[in-house]
Amino acid sequence: MRAWMLDGPGATLRLAEAAEPELRPDGVLLEVLAAHVPAYTDVVTQAGPRGGVPTPLVLGVGGIARVLAVGADVFGFAVGDVVAHVGLLGSDDVVAPEEFLTGWTGIGGRGVRTPTIAAMQDRWRDGTFAERVLVPADALVRLPGATGAPREALLGWFAIAAEALDRAGLEAGHEVAVLGATGQLGTAGVHLALARGASRVVAVGRNPAQLERLAAIDARVRPVPLADREPTTAAIGEVDVVLDALGPVPSADPTLAGLDAVRPGGAMVLVGGVRQDLAIPYGVLMRRRLRLVGSWMFRRETLLRVWRQAAAGVLDLSSPAVEVVGLDDPAGALDLAARTGGSGFVVLVPARAS
Ligand SMILES: NC(=O)c1ccc[n+]([C@@H]2O[C@H](COP(=O)([O-])OP(=O)(O)OC[C@H]3O[C@@H](n4cnc5c(N)ncnc54)[C@H](OP(=O)(O)O)[C@@H]3O)[C@@H](O)[C@H]2O)c1
């Protein structure tokens, strides 16, 4: 089968003829219909602060797929089902659970590649930038009514933002600020906050064109250009929830500008890719009774809820632009994904002839 293969850290992602995945009793064999190519995919192929991936491997996290065959020890899935692959796999031990992203970089918890993680990575190595993939049933969500349309591949990114908003305790009527709203995760956060009945959504970011697009979605969205810490806080005003979806910014100031804007009793959730230390005055957190929480990936139930919101028309998945690519030109697709950023999502449709 055809797949995007990563031969080693820093290698160029290449189109390869890969071995057909073979059904095992504990697995589900999938035909990949659509997989989101995240904006920073090129960074993932390089060795760096995100940690290495076991190579060679077929890259690709999450996606929408059709079930081709079901292992004998798997129950509840049938051939032909359209499912979402969540990408996150956990160990079976409840006492000290461990988790990692299959086909991608990312280890949960303390981020350490323990022998358990290494064994799981070896067993369930390959990702979804391929025509077919074998995955454990634990990583799948059946999507009633889904067709496998490219836009459905956005569900994973929306579920990441939805989980973060859950962890912050977002409620209808809350005022929300999204840092990095011009990125893909931030864009998803803005849409979700609106769908959940936020009374005001402050979209904070760099890219003026994307800020304008966000403001056009709904009268509740107020764009705020990212500036220095104090003016940014002042422009946001007080909010109940801050969602930090920033990428790797060179300073902690944008995040701290968000924290300064949280009203007493409110919450800030860190879900982005900021790799800075935060100096947080103890008294500020204590007196304002703030909650500062982190969020990584999502529970399967969260993705299902997002799907039901989209299917019911409560959540507008049709508004972000989607650029579809085929398997033929991985370098071109990664470049397009990096250039597109929050203004659109690049989705790989393996069956598409370029
Ligand atoms: N917690 C999780 O489970 C999880 C899951 C997936 C991803 N992530 C992380 O979330 C981050 C965002 O993902 P994404 O898909 O939204 O990426 P993205 O589309 O590339 O968005 C990155 C955002 O950060 C902003 N940004 C980047 N560099 C900046 C700088 N120097 N100054 C100011 N703003 C800057 C971008 O602004 P512009 O639009 O102006 O470029 C954009 O708003 C990633 O870094 C990723 O590591 C976390």
The ligand as an SDF file (V2000), in Angstrom:
LIG
                    3D

 48 52  0  0  0  0  0  0  0  0999 V2000
   -2.3360   19.7710   24.2230 N   0  0  0  0  0  0  0  0  0  0  0  0
   -2.5850   19.0260   23.1670 C   0  0  0  0  0  0  0  0  0  0  0  0
   -3.1920   17.9680   23.2560 O   0  0  0  0  0  0  0  0  0  0  0  0
   -2.1330   19.5000   21.8170 C   0  0  0  0  0  0  0  0  0  0  0  0
   -2.5850   18.8380   20.6830 C   0  0  0  0  0  0  0  0  0  0  0  0
   -2.2190   19.3220   19.4360 C   0  0  0  0  0  0  0  0  0  0  0  0
   -1.3820   20.4200   19.3400 C   0  0  0  0  0  0  0  0  0  0  0  0
   -0.9120   21.0020   20.4770 N   0  0  0  0  0  0  0  0  0  0  0  0
   -0.0250   22.1620   20.4140 C   0  0  0  0  0  0  0  0  0  0  0  0
   -0.8160   23.2940   20.1030 O   0  0  0  0  0  0  0  0  0  0  0  0
   -0.0210   24.2350   19.3900 C   0  0  0  0  0  0  0  0  0  0  0  0
   -0.9100   24.9300   18.3790 C   0  0  0  0  0  0  0  0  0  0  0  0
   -1.3430   23.9660   17.4070 O   0  0  0  0  0  0  0  0  0  0  0  0
   -2.0400   24.4350   16.0560 P   0  0  0  0  0  0  0  0  0  0  0  0
   -2.3920   23.2100   15.2860 O   0  0  0  0  0  0  0  0  0  0  0  0
   -3.0810   25.4220   16.3650 O   0  0  0  0  0  0  0  0  0  0  0  0
   -0.8100   25.1600   15.3370 O   0  0  0  0  0  0  0  0  0  0  0  0
   -0.8510   26.4090   14.3770 P   0  0  0  0  0  0  0  0  0  0  0  0
   -2.0520   26.3390   13.4880 O   0  0  0  0  0  0  0  0  0  0  0  0
    0.5010   26.4840   13.7660 O   0  0  0  0  0  0  0  0  0  0  0  0
   -1.0640   27.6760   15.3750 O   0  0  0  0  0  0  0  0  0  0  0  0
   -0.0480   28.2080   16.1410 C   0  0  0  0  0  0  0  0  0  0  0  0
   -0.5330   29.4850   16.7900 C   0  0  0  0  0  0  0  0  0  0  0  0
    0.5270   30.0750   17.5440 O   0  0  0  0  0  0  0  0  0  0  0  0
    0.7920   31.3870   17.0470 C   0  0  0  0  0  0  0  0  0  0  0  0
    2.2220   31.6660   17.0610 N   0  0  0  0  0  0  0  0  0  0  0  0
    3.1970   30.8510   16.6400 C   0  0  0  0  0  0  0  0  0  0  0  0
    4.3960   31.4590   16.8040 N   0  0  0  0  0  0  0  0  0  0  0  0
    4.1290   32.6830   17.3150 C   0  0  0  0  0  0  0  0  0  0  0  0
    4.9480   33.7760   17.7170 C   0  0  0  0  0  0  0  0  0  0  0  0
    6.2770   33.7360   17.6050 N   0  0  0  0  0  0  0  0  0  0  0  0
    4.3370   34.8690   18.2150 N   0  0  0  0  0  0  0  0  0  0  0  0
    2.9940   34.9320   18.3360 C   0  0  0  0  0  0  0  0  0  0  0  0
    2.1620   33.9130   17.9610 N   0  0  0  0  0  0  0  0  0  0  0  0
    2.7380   32.8170   17.4680 C   0  0  0  0  0  0  0  0  0  0  0  0
    0.2750   31.3710   15.6230 C   0  0  0  0  0  0  0  0  0  0  0  0
    0.0440   32.7020   15.2090 O   0  0  0  0  0  0  0  0  0  0  0  0
   -0.0220   33.0500   13.6390 P   0  0  0  0  0  0  0  0  0  0  0  0
   -1.3560   32.5520   13.1580 O   0  0  0  0  0  0  0  0  0  0  0  0
    0.0930   34.5090   13.5830 O   0  0  0  0  0  0  0  0  0  0  0  0
    1.1220   32.3260   12.9880 O   0  0  0  0  0  0  0  0  0  0  0  0
   -0.9960   30.5380   15.8080 C   0  0  0  0  0  0  0  0  0  0  0  0
   -2.0000   31.3140   16.3700 O   0  0  0  0  0  0  0  0  0  0  0  0
    1.0970   23.4270   18.7450 C   0  0  0  0  0  0  0  0  0  0  0  0
    2.3360   24.0580   19.0370 O   0  0  0  0  0  0  0  0  0  0  0  0
    1.0020   22.0490   19.3320 C   0  0  0  0  0  0  0  0  0  0  0  0
    2.2220   21.6260   19.8860 O   0  0  0  0  0  0  0  0  0  0  0  0
   -1.2760   20.5790   21.7020 C   0  0  0  0  0  0  0  0  0  0  0  0
  1  2  1  0
  2  3  2  0
  2  4  1  0
  4  5  1  0
  4 48  2  0
  5  6  2  0
  6  7  1  0
  7  8  2  0
  8  9  1  0
  8 48  1  0
  9 10  1  0
  9 46  1  0
 10 11  1  0
 11 12  1  0
 11 44  1  0
 12 13  1  0
 13 14  1  0
 14 15  2  0
 14 16  1  0
 14 17  1  0
 17 18  1  0
 18 19  2  0
 18 20  1  0
 18 21  1  0
 21 22  1  0
 22 23  1  0
 23 24  1  0
 23 42  1  0
 24 25  1  0
 25 26  1  0
 25 36  1  0
 26 27  1  0
 26 35  1  0
 27 28  2  0
 28 29  1  0
 29 30  1  0
 29 35  2  0
 30 31  1  0
 30 32  2  0
 32 33  1  0
 33 34  2  0
 34 35  1  0
 36 37  1  0
 36 42  1  0
 37 38  1  0
 38 39  2  0
 38 40  1  0
 38 41  1  0
 42 43  1  0
 44 45  1  0
 44 46  1  0
 46 47  1  0
M  CHG  2   8   1  16  -1
M  END
$$$$
